[in-house]
Structures are given as C-alpha cells and as structure tokens.
Amino acid sequence: MPNFLLELGTEELPASFVSGSAQQWQRLVPATLAEESLTNDSINVYATPRRLAVLVKGLPVQQLDREEEVKGPPASSAFKDGKPTKAAEGFAKKQGVEIDALEVRATDKGDFVFVLKKIPGRMSADILTELVPQWINKLEGKRFMRWADGDLKFPRPIRSLVALLDDTVLPITLVSGSDTVKSDRISQGHRVLYTPSTPLGKGETGGVSIPQAEDYVECLRAACVEVDRTQRKNQIKAQVEAAATKQAGYADITEDLLEEVTDLVEWPNAVVGKFDEEFLILPPEVITTIIVTNQRYFPILKSPDYPELLPYFITISNGDPAKAAIIAAGNERVVRARLADGQFFYKADLVKPLEDYLPKLEKVTFQEELGTVRAKVDRLCKIASLITNQLQITGEEQAYIARAALLCKADLVTQMVYELPEMQGIMGQKYALASGESEEVATAIFEHYLPKGAGDNLPQTITGQVVAIADKLDTLVSIFGLGMLPTGSSDPFALRRAANAITNIIWAAQLPVNLHKLLAEVVAEFTAARPETPAELLSQLYEFFLQRIRTLLQEEKNVDYDLVNAVLGENDPEYTERALRDLLDALERALFLQQIRNNQTLDLIYETVNRSTRLAAQGDLDKVELEPKTAVKPELFQKSSEQAFYDAVVQLVPQTLLSKQTRNYQQLVDSLTEIAPAVSSFFDGPESVLVMDSDPEIKRNRLNLLGLLRNHARVLADFGAIVNRF
C-alpha cells in the first residue's frame, strides 16, 4: 500500500498560521480523500515556521471500480411503439452505453429509463495530483499575500514543493505569474545547523533529499528540523523546565506562550538570560508583560505558587547552541532596555496620585460620537449608582463603588499603560494603593476589566462586580445607541463578550439584578442626552441579551435547546421579560429542567402538562391566573372527574406559590406529579369529559381548568416548548 508525502516549503510563516493551517489540513485532507474513496491507514500533518506537510500512509494504488445508476428521460419519451427515440439514443450516447443497456423502471412519478454504469477506479497518483493544489488553495488565514507577478496567495512565498508517492515524484506545478514551483523530492534543512549534501537552486541552501515518503520525519530530524509539532512542543517544555531548575527556580509556562514559541522554531534550544536585580522593584506583572508578551520569553519564579520573580528568563532559540552565550547577551540587552523604560515610567507615574490623572481623560476619545473617556466615566458612575440602588447596597460599600467607578479608567493616561496597554487595570490597582486608596477600590479597578476572554476569571468583590457590569453596560447601550450592532463575525467593540460577561458575573455572584429594569433606566439616560436615539434601542438590547443568555445556557451550561426555549419563551413577552427581570431564576429553572430530564422525572409530568397546555391554548384564560375560585365555576361540573381535577388544583395553589417564592421547583414538580392521576381521569377515565362541549359555558369552564394547570406549570417552564424525547 503506497504512502504519500506532500511538503510545502515556504519562507518564515507567522506563528498563528503554522498551527492554524495544520488544523485545517487535519480536517480537509481526510475529508477530500474520503470523497474520492481513497482509504488509508493514517494521516499525519506536520508544521514548522518554514513548512507545512502531510504524510498519508496505506493508500490504495487506485480506487475500487464502482457502479453508478443514472436516471434518464421518462419511458414514454424514450420509446415509441417499443422502439427507441432520439431521446433514448441521446441519453445512451451521453452515458457511453448501448441502447440495450437501458432499463425501464417504475418510480413514484411514473416509468423512467435507467442505466447502470460501471466506472473504473482511477489511479491514486492521478487523484492526488489534482487534490494537492486544492489543499493549498483552500487554506485560510490572515494577511495572505501575492509574490512575484502572479495571483497565487499565501501568507509567505512558497519556495519548494515535495510530492512523493512512495519513491516517485508526482508532477505538480504551482504557478504564480512568472514564478513557478515544481514538485521534487528535495526539502530544506535547518537554515543554520544543517550543511546540505544536496544543493538546492541558485541562492538557496539546506537541500535534503527524501528517498521515500515514509522517510520524511527521520530525514528532516537528521537535518535538524523537528517537523512533529507535538514533539517540538514537548521538547521546549522539558528544556524550559530543566533550565529553570538549574537557576533554582520554577518556569512560568503559560499554554499560550508555549503554543506560540512552538511555531517560531524548528530545532528548539533553551538559552538562559539574566537582568539586573534592581528591576525587581517593578511590579511582577510589568516584568512578565515585557518578557512574555513583548519578547516571547519564559520568566522564572522563586516558587510555583507565588509570582515572585528571579532575575532570569529563558529564550527558545532557533540558532546554533554553540552560540548560546552570544544569543543570551543580545537578548539581555533588549530586556534591559525595556525594563529600564518600564522603571522610568513607573517612577514618573508615581509622582502624583491616581485621581490627578482624571483631567487627562478629557483628551482621550472613547468613540467619536460618544465623546471622551472622561464622559464614559461619568456615565459609568451613574450606572453603578443604579445597580447599587437595586442591590440595596448602602454605607461603606456604596462609597467604595462610587470611588472605584470614578478612578477605574485613570491609569489609561499613565506613561506605563500608554507604553504597555496590556497593563490597564493592573497598574490602576498598583497606583491606587500607592495613592492611599482602599484595598477595595484598588481591587475593583483591576477587576472591572474581568473577564478579559472566555474562561477568564470573574470579579470576586461586590465592588468589582458592580463596576464591571456598569462599564460593560455603558459600552453596550452607547454603541447600540449609535446603531452599531454586531453583525455576523464583525464585533469590533466586543459587545457579545460584554453581554456574556454581565450575565456570567450576575450568575456567579448571585446578584439579584433586574436587568430588564436596569436596561430601561440606562437607555432612558442615554436617550435624554441624545434625543435622536432610535426608538427601538431598548427592544434591541432586550433581544440581544436574550440571545446571549440562550447561547450561554446551551453552550456553557449544557442545557438542551428546547429546555432553554421553555425557560426563555418563544415569542412569549411574559417569559422573556421574566428571564431578564431575574437572571438567577432563569438559570435555576434551566438547570433544574435539565436535571429532571436527565433523571427522567420530567417524563412523569410531561404528557399531563403538555396535553393540558395544548388544549388550554384554545381558551382565553390569562396565563398568570393561578386561583381556581376566580376562574372556574364548580356548579357547571357534570362529571366527578371535573370536581376531582378542581380539588387537586385548589390544593396545588399554596404549593406553587411557595415554590415560586423559594425557587424550590422540585416541590412544584412533586405536586404536578401528584395531580397527574386526576388529570388523566379527566381526559381518559370512566368519568372522562369532552373538553370542547357544545355548551360554550361548559367548554370555557373546562378549558379554564386546563389553563390553570398550564399556568401552575408555567411557574417552572413553558411545557409547550419542550420536545417529547420518549
């Protein structure tokens, strides 16, 4: 069984494209081979900064022969008096068969002509030659470029192409204007560490001849290139940990940095650098931002559990290990200069208290039509006050929230944050403490930016939670107010993330925030300042938040889609408003519904409640009415089952009200389970009734009984939205 190797040799690729393209090929290559019925034993994708490769093992020499049934014209058109017409002759000619091969078969649309064609399998080599350009052209990424004078686009120029089926070079040519790359068996070794035995073209070095496709990985390792990304990543991690241990420390290895560095080198070599201990007076976050974010180096900690730094860092070099001292010295010069700048900014910023930076915010634009960051702070402070009023926060905590809201953006105009924007909030916390602000205010300044992305920490203090919600809510209302709603994948102001964050903060901190009321108040403030604001702003925000809540419940809380619909409502204003008024209740009901579905308790009440809900829709009882004595007339009962149903609903009232008050929905489900036999007798027992009676008063009375049961169940969910899964 042949093996196939494809390697695309390029100039240095962006790190983000290296891993991204490998992931794309891991999906694309197996899918296209399956479409061509090319089975295989294994598919491995390899990627480095200078190449992207795939090795397919155990391919067939050619496709299996197959049969294909083709439907032709109606039999009435293909044959007249038993003789073939021109329609039949044309169809046979098109399919490459004789007239005798045509068959007439009955279908649900009448008799039609069919032909069974035998299609011989194509050679795998021919198919692969066609697929390779598709695999290359279908890769997606940022900043694709043209080179030479052609139209072929790729993140960096393609310089070589290896295409081997076992030991045979498949003839493939990539053309970009006058620049042509033809397939060969010659790959490229490491730029510095490998001396080639096989020359490449003019001006190129590093030729590695690949005898057989299956020899690829070992041939490249011999040329100081580790093409296996997982192996390369593991080597880097092991080398960094070993280097940190030699310095009596612990390597601070973040997954993001490890992933990025893996795609920056082909033959990793850890190099330790040092910086002056005087720089350790800087906040550790400043040092790690410079070392990690700006330089892609690994810091070394004194302890794995505490962020105290040692004056060392580790670089993963792609150069000659024999020149490690020279590489380290060069890296040290860069780090020393960056840290010296940071030290200067830090000392300069500390000259005055954080509050003194507020006037400078008047010169920083938040958004052209919305004014300055200082204006945003004023709006933010008002929203924070609205939230504190809802939460009934008084005294000292209210003062902390007001102060944190006022100072939360002040560090944006400090020299440190101007130079290192990643430090916003972090430096605000440091400078607030240095200015004599309370620990609560300083922590909230840092926390109000949280979460910074999916999976990030949420604010842990009530002060930080309120200011975070206020900040994100101001951005949402303001940007929506300008009509700049997110569309598709375009969300430049990260409004989806902001709405997700607000919801998750409320859920995690168990904050009884009435978002429905809060949005209305904030929109009213915004509209008062901007009378031209569209009238539909509030409804747009309601709908946007409901979409985000729906997504979070399904994707993060793993609640089935129909149960989410049952909680949030489908075109049901009462339910949607209820969800926004009490996000905690919406979450509890959704999780509870999923729980009783999983343990099959839902099955015990589903049929009873759902049947009642469907019929009750034909009545006119208000969906919030729970009291039988005002909705039903017992004197109209004709069967004992009606009285039994009524008595059961009367007993249900206090249980439902208590469940609603305490959010003990298990109590409600237990009560609905107990009422099920009475409802079943009402529908199907010996004393069953015809709900749709000819007497309109009796009919209405019975529909109201069913409506009451529906309404009690609606305290938990809209059972009409739940899909029967049994």
Buried (B, 14 or more C-beta within 10 A) or exposed (E): EBBBBBBBBBEBBBBBBBBBBBEBBBEBBBEBBEEBEBEBEEBBBBBBBBBBBBBBBEBBEBBEEEEEEEEBBBBBBBBEEEEBBEBBEBBBEEBEBEBEEBEBEEEEEEEBBBBEEEEEBBEBBEBBBEBBBEBBEEBEBEEEEBBEEBEBBBBBBBBBBBBBBBBEBBEBEBBBEEBEBEBBBBBBBBBBBBEBEEEBEEEBBBBBBBEBBBBBBEBBBEBBBBBBBEBBBBBBBEBBBEBBEEBEBBBBBEEEBBBBBBBBBBBBBBBBBBBEEEBBEBBBBBBBBBBBBEBBBBBBBEEEEEBEBBBBBBBBBBBBEEBBEEBBEBBBEBBBEBBBBBBEBBEEBBEEBBBEBBEBBEEEEBBEEBBBBBBBBEBBBBBBBBBBEBBEBEEEBBBBBBBBBBBBBBBBBBBBBBBBEBBBBBBBBBBBBBBEBBEBBBBBBBBBBBBEEEEEEBBEBBBBBBBBBBBBBBBBBBBBBBEBEBEEEEBEBBBBBBBBBBBBBBBBBEBEBBBBEBBBBBBEBBBEEBEEBEEEBBEBBBEBBBEBBBBBBBEBEEBBEBBBBBBBBEEBEEBBBBBBBBBBBBBBBBBBBBBBBEEEBBEBBBBBBBBBBEBBEEBEBEBEBBEBEEBBEEEBBBBEBBBBBBBBBBBBBEBBBEBBEEBBBBBBBBBBEBBBEBBBBBBEBEEBBEBEBEEEEBBBBBBBBBBBBBBBBBBBBBBBBBEEEE
